[in-house]
Amino acid sequence: MAEVIALGPYIHIKCPKTMDNQMNLENKPNKRKIIKIGNSLQLIIEIPDLPESALTKGFDLSSLHFISLQELAMRRLAVKLCCHRKMLAYAGQTDSAARRQKEHETTMYDLLKNLLPEAPLPQTMKHELFSLMKSVSREIIKWLDLHEDYLGPCNLNEMENLKHLCWTSLGSVDYRKTAAALIRHEKLGVAQRYKLACLYCLEEDIRELWQKMPEKSKKSYYDAKSVNVRDPDLAIIWTFIIKGEVKKILRYLKENGRFHPSINHLGFECAAIFGYRTAAQYFYEKLTFEEKEELLIKTAMSVALQRSKDYYFYMEERQESGDVLFYLMSVMQSYEQKILFSHFPCEILKCVLDWPRQDAFIELAKSEYPSISGRAYYRVLLNLSRNSSWGYNHSKLFQQFFLLDPLDFNFALVAYNTILRDFIRSDDIETVKFLFRHLVAQGKDEHVLVSTGSFINFELMKEGKWELMNLFIEEVKLSESGRRRNLKLFSENRGLNHKERIQRLINESNSTVLYILEDVQNNTDLEIQEEEEREEPKAVKKLLIPLKAAYDKCIDFLFR
């Protein structure tokens, strides 16, 4: 009898020792699907007893991509502005390490803001355009990062190459068309163009560039003794295909413990796991029916695991895995999608949050909501709050997703505190109001304040976010017992230190404002443009909030 381990809707069991046991499993009256998943384990899936038409009608993910003509026009304009020579020049100047620094993002956004006046749009629409431009500009950075990693040292970031970027109507880089354009342009070396053609399965280009490759360079792609062949990438796989030596590489891999029944089987697994969506689709379409049955769910689960870690910076997100996962789900039957979603809800929703799929997020979340656990729900909320400053429409999506099932407060005080801090740090006033009002409606605002009030007021004062601090005070009401708790906190050594730091920040901010005001009043530089002269007093006026009054209001609110 096989050893059975229950795990949600599937069962992991050790492989039956005899063929009879294997046949007995497959001949059970209920519909089942048996998939080998390695390490002497099998996946046994109970297939719902539904009509064949229901099983073959998958969830149409592409139908969720309904975008208005106005939105498409806005995205097209965002692409045009982000391909401005200043933006491309900046992208070309930064290396991979620099792109992961916060300063890079700040500089990039400043460049985008400077391009906004060129947009022929009313001012009311430019906020939406800027949000789109942030996402589109990151497409250039992600494209550079992926290809520099794959191709190795090259001049890919030169303006001559970046101007050949091709785009989809949704505002994402069309990787395959861009690769074809760069190959035609011939600015990159032959070896780099060959690898690029292999990455996007451009078969005619692969064969043509192979003929142009120096003999010395060719050897590393097909020498069975080479370390590269032991763990082949797409360039090596394609080399054996065009040389007609497929059996040779499959035999070599089998001798080294890696069995693949066909080269398409090998190519699909390699492309999917490494996040190469175009190649994954190319090889998947060439698989036999039996190979598709064996590989689809197993590979999708492996790809989902690539997105299992919660990163909070777009350069660290494994979004290429999301592209593959989204494709694999599009070719699944509905019961396969539901099985995958039941075990990887957070990973799948995260991949739908990747640009340009955000418009599909809330509809997919609603349709699959019953299978989302509390832990997965919180992880998705946290992903939205942490990425709110750069993710397209993340604040709106956060509010919609939050309302599907507002967190059980008694269970999730820490969640509220963390999420609230995220939106305060990103100056998202509307979402802060949304959370406050939800807490007030629950009568739980005091609990949040007691645990975060000191942090929030100190952080807001430190960064001069007076509007947010006043909002915090106005939206949240303290009971008498809450005031007593804060009084006790601020009477202790640590609390007194917080109070002193707040007073010091007020004094420093007040001095800074007075200094700026005096500097502006004494400024007689005739070279200052008239527009700058008009704008400077506005900036000073914004700073001239009655800081002492704000401080008194804060102190009174906390513990008087």
N, C-alpha and C positions, 0 to 999 in steps of 0.2 A: 504494500500500500504506500502510495506517495505521501510524503510529509507536506501538509498544507498549512500555509500561513495566510490568514485573512488580512486584507489591507484595503479597506474601502470597497469600491465596486469591483476591484479586481482581487485575485488570489495569486500569491506567489507560491509555487510548489517546486520541490526538487524534482529533477528529471526522473521519470519512471525508469527502473532498471531494466525492464524487458519491453520488447515491442508490443506484447499483448496488452500490457498496462496502458501504453500509449494509445493503442487502438480503442481500448475501452473508454478512455477519456473522450476521444473524438466521436464515438458512436452513442454518446448519451442522448436521450430524447430531446432535452432542452438545447436551444441554439447556443453554441459556445465558439469562441475563437481562441486558439492556442498560439502564442507568440513566444519564440525563444528570445530571451533578453540577456543571455550570457551568464557567466559564473554559475553554470549548472542550475539556472533558474528559468522557469517559464511563466508567462503571463496568461492566465485563463480569464477571458472576459465573457460574462453572461450577456448575450445579445437580447434586447427586448423582443418579446413575441409580438411584433407589429407587422402590418402588411408590408410587402416588399417595396411598395411605392414610398412608404414612410421612411424606410431604412435608407433608401437611395437618394432621398431629397435632403441634401446637406443644408446647413445654415449658410445662406448666401451673404458672406462678409462684404462682398463688393457692393451689395445693395445699400449698405450703410453709408456709402460715400456719396450721399446726395449733397451737392454744393450748388448754391445759386450762381447765376451768371455774374452777378455783382461780386460775389466772393471770388470767383475765378478771375475776374478782371483785376481785383485787388491783389491777388497772388501774382498775377503776371506783372503788375507794376512793381511789387516788392522784389521780384526776381530782377527786373530791369535795374532798379536802384542798387541792389546788392552786387550787381556785376559792373558797377561803376569802377573806373580805373583806380580810384583811391582805395576802394575796398579790396580789390584784387591785389593792389600793390601792398597793402598792409598784410593780407593773408600770406603773400609770398615772402614777406620779411621775417615771419615768425616760424620758429622750428617747433617740433612736436612737444618738447618740454615746456616751452614758453606758452603754448596754447592752453596748458593746464593751470596756468596761474590766473588768479582772480583779476590781476591788472590787465590781462589780455582782454577779458570779457568787458571790462569797464571801457578800455580804449576803443574796442570794436563798437560798443553801443554809442559812444560819443561820435564816432564817424557816421553812424547811421542817422543820428539826430541832425547832424550837419547836412545830410542829404535830403531830409524831409522837405525843406522849402522848395525843392525842385519838383515835388509831386503836385500835379494839377488837381488837387482835391480841396474841398472846404476843410477848415480847421477841425470841425467836428468828427471827420473821418480819419484824421491823421493818427489818432491814438491807436485805432485798429490796424492801420497800415504799419505803424512802428512795431506792434506786436508781431505782425506777419514777417516783417523784415528781420527781426531777431531770430526767428526760426529759420528763415531762408539763408541768412548769413552763416548760421551754424552748419548748414548743409555743405558749404564750401570747406569748412574746417574739417568736418567728419570725412568728407571725400578725400581730402589731402592725407589725413591721418591713416586711413585704411590702406591707401595705395602706396604711400611711402613705406609703410610697414611691410607690404607684400613685395614691392619692387626693390626695396633696399635703397641705398644712396642714389639719388637721381636729381634731375633739375625739374621735377614735376611742378614745383611751386613758382616757376618763372611765369611772368605775365604772358609770354608767348604760348604757354600751354594752358593757363587758366582761362584765357579768352575762348577756348574751344569747349568749355563746359556746356552740356546740353541739359535741358530742363523738361520736366513733365508739366502738364497743365495744373497739377496740384501744388507745384512749387517745390518739388524735390529734384535732386540731380538725377538725370537718366544715365545711370552708370554704363550701360551697354552702348548707347549711342555716343557717349563721351569717349569711351575706349576706342570705338571705331574711328571717331574723328581724330584722336591723337595718333592712331596708327597711320592714317592717311597723311597727317601733317609731317611725319617723319622727323620730328625734333628730338624724340627720345632715341636711344640706341637700339640696335636690332634685338639684343637679348631682352631688353625691357619691353619692347613692343611685342615680342614673342610671348613673354609671360602674361602681358596684358590680354593678348588674343586668347590665350589658354584660359584665363580667368573668366572670360565672358563667352567661351565656346564659339569663337568666330572661326569656323573650320577652314574656310578658304584662306584667311589671313594666316592661320597657324601653318598651313602647308607652304605658303609662299615665303613666310619669314624663316621657316626652317631651312629652306634652300639657301637663304642669304646668310645663315648663321656660320661663323668660322668653325672649322672642324674641332678646334681645341675646346670651344665653348660647348659644342654638341655633346661631347663625351660625358659630361657631368649629369646629363639628363637621362642617359640610358645605360650607363655602366652598372651592372648588377652588384658590383662590389662597392659601389658608392654608398655612403651613409644616407644620402638623400633618398635612395630607392627603398630603404627599410621603412621609411615613413613618408611615402610619396605625396607631393602636393599636386595640384592640377596640371602644372607644366610638365611634370614627369609622367603623369597618367596620359596626357595627350601625346607626348613623345612616343610612348609605346603604341598608342593607337595608330598614329600616322606611319610608324615604321612597320606595322603589321606584326608586332611581337607581343600581343596581348597575353598569350598563354605563358610567355616567359616571365612576365612580372607577376601574374597570378600564381604561378608555380613557386616563384621565389618567395612571395609573401606567405604562401601556405607552408613552406618549409620553415618559415620563421614564426609560425603559430598564428597567422592571420588568414583565415579562409574567406574568399569571396567567390561566389559562383560565376560572376561575370565582371567585365570591366565597368559596365554601367552601375553595377552594385557598388563597386569600389568608388567610382566617381561621385555617386550620389551621397554616400556616407561622408566622404572627404569634404565635399562642398557644403553640405548641410551643417556639419559640426563646426566648421570654420566660419560659417556665416556668409557664404557666397550664394546669395539667393538665385541669381541668374543661372549659374552652373547647376545648382540643386534642381531647379526646374528642368533644365536641359536633360540631365541624366535620369531624373524621375520619369519623364515622359518616354524614355527608352527602356525602362524596366519591363520585365514580363509581369503578368497579372500576379503570379505567385510571389515574385520579388516585392511587388508593391504591398501585397498583403502582409508579408513578413516585416517590411521595413518601416511602413508609414507611422504607426503609433510609437513603435520603439524609438525611431529617430526623433520624432516630435518630442518625446519625453526627454531625450538627451539634450535636445536644443533648448527646451524649456529650462533645464537645469543651468544652462549658461546664463540665464537671466534671473537666477534664484537669489542672487545677492542684491541687496538694496543699496545701490549707489545713488548719490545725490548731486552729481555734476555730470552734465551731458557728455563731456569728453570721456568719462569713465563708464558710461552706460554701454552695455554690449548690444547696441541697437541693431547691428547687423544680424544678430541672432533673432531679434524680433521680426526682421524682414522675412527670414526663412520660416519661422514659426507661423507667421500670418499666411504665407503661401501654403504650407503643409495643411493648415486648418481648412483652407479653401478647397482642397481636393479630398477632404474627409467626408464620410457619411455622418449624418447627424448624431448617431449614437457614439461614434468615435470622438466627435467634438466634445460631447458632454462628458465622456469618460476622461478625456484629457483635461477639460476645464475643472472637473471635480477634484483633481489632484494638483493642478497648477493654476488656480484662479488668479493669483496675484501676478504671476509671470505673464500670463496671457493678457491681462488688463494693462500691465506695464507696456507690453509690446504695442498695444493699441494706442497708448499715450505717446508713442514715438511719432514724430512728424513724418508724413502729413496725415496720419490716421486718426487724429483726435476727434474728428467729427463722428467717428464710429463708436467712440468710447461709451457714452452713456446708454445708447441703445443696446449695445452688447451687455453692459453691466445689468441693465434691467432684465434682459431676457434670461440671463444666467444667475440672477441674484439669489434664488433659493439655494444654490449650491455653494455660496460664498460663506466661509466660516467667519466668526468674529475676529480671529487673528488676521486672516487675509484681508478683511474689510479695513482693519486698522492699518495694515501695511500699505494698502493702496492710498488711504487718506494721508498717511505720513509722506508717501512718495509725492503726492500732489502738493502738500504744504511745503516740503523741502525744495521742490522745483518751481514754486509759484513765481519766482522772479524771472525765470527764463522760459518755462514751458508755455506753449501757446494755449491760451484760454484756460490755464490750469485753475485759476481762482473760480471761474464760473463752473467748471467741471467738478471742483471740490464741493461747492455748495449743492450741486445737483446730486452728487454721489452721497454726500453726507445725509441728505434728506431721505435717501432710500431706507435708512435705518439708523437714526441718530444714536450715537454711542450710549450704552448704559452707563450713566455717570458714576454710579457706585463702583463699577468695574474699571472705569477708564479715566480716572482723575489725571493720571500721568499723561494719558493721550491728549486730553484737553490742554494741559499746561504746555506740552511740547508743541502742539499744532499752533496754539495761540502765539507762542514766542516766534515761530517761523513767520507768521503773517505780519507780526509787528516789526520784525527785522527787515522785511521786504516792503514796508510802508504800504501794505495793502489795507487801506482804511475800510473799504466796503466789506471785505471778508472778516475783518476784526469786528465790525458792527454786527455782522451776521452771527458770529459766534457768541458775542456778548448777549444779543437779544435771545438767542436760543437758550443760553444759560439762565438768563433772567426769567424766561418763560418756565423753565424747570425749577426755578427757585434755588439754583445751585451756584449762582455767581459768587457768593461769599466764599465758598470753599476754594474756588479757583484763585480768588484774590489773596486769601491767606497764604497760599503756597507760592504764588508768583508775584504778588503785589510789589514787594521790595525790589525784586529783579526788574520787573517791568518799568517801574518809575525811575529806577537808577539808570537803566539802559536808555530809556527815552530821553532823560535829561542829558546824559552823557553825549548823545548824538544830536541833541538839539531838536528832537522831534516833539515840539510843544503841542502841535495839533493832535497828535496821537495820544499824548499824555492827558490832555484835556478831555478827549473822547473817552479814554479809559475811566477817568473820574466821573464823567457825566453818565456813562452807561451803567456803571456798576454801583449798587447801593450796599452800604455796610450796616449790619445790625449793631446794636449796642455791644453784644457779646463779641462780635467781630472786631470792633474797635478796641475792646479790652485786650483781645489776643494780640493785636498789633502793638498796643501800648506796652505789653509785656515784652514782646520781641524787641522793640526799639529801646526798652529800658535796660536790656542786657548789653554786655560788652559789644557783641557782634552787631546788634541793632543800633547801638549808639554810633558805631563806626559807619554804618550805612547812612545814618542821619547826617553825620559830619561830611561824608562824601557828597551827599546830595547838596548840602549847603555850599560846599566848595565848588561844585559844578555850576551852581547858580551864579556865584560870584565871578567865576572865570568866564562864563558865557556873557554876563552883563558887561564885564570889562572889554571883551572882544567886540561886542556890539557898539559900545561907546567909542572904541578905537576906530572902528570902521566908519562910523558916522563922522567923527572928527576928520578922518582922512578924506572922506568925500567932500566935506564942506570946505576943506583947505585946498582941494585939488584945482589948480589953475592951468593944467597942461592943455594947451590949445590944440594938441594933436588928437585929443579924445574926440571920437566921432559923435555927432549929435544923437544918434540912436543909442550909443553907449551911455551918454549923459542922461538920457531919459530912463534907461533900464536900471542904472545903478541905484538911484533912490528907491526904486520899487523893491530891489533886493534888500536894501537896508530897512525899508519899511516892514518887510516881511519878518526881518529879524527883531524889530523893535516891539516884540510882544512884552507886556508887563511881566518880566521874569520874576520879580519879587512876589507879585500877586499869584503867579503860577506856583511858586514855591510854597507860599502860605496855604494855597488851596490844596496842594499835595499833602502837606503836613497835617492840615485839619482833617483831610479825608482819611489819612492812614491811622491816626491815633488820638485825635483830640475828642 
